[in-house]
């Protein structure tokens, strides 16, 4: 999967193998070996590639993004002891408050 992602991302960004090899500080044949699957990039190169393409390592390696925890934006709430249903109620209430605020701003 990595080799397909490397080709896809490079073409999407309209870069040559030589361009990416320079970014990584390796030769073009070494980079070509990554795209052909004959060689695997080291961790530092994977990180450089993910940063350059502005994707996660998950996306770079698998083509998919890891599903995010939907509760991460609720970090300011003390959710300890709450059931999943109660957390969902809080989320719905926040969405309602956001909707209401948007309606009030739109009607002014």
Buried (B, 14 or more C-beta within 10 A) or exposed (E): EBBEBBBEBBEEEEBEBEBBBBBBEBEBEBBBBBBEEEBEBEEEBBEBBBEBBEBEBEBBBEBEEEEEEEEEEBEEEEBEEBEEEEBEEBBEEEEEEEEEEEEEEEEE
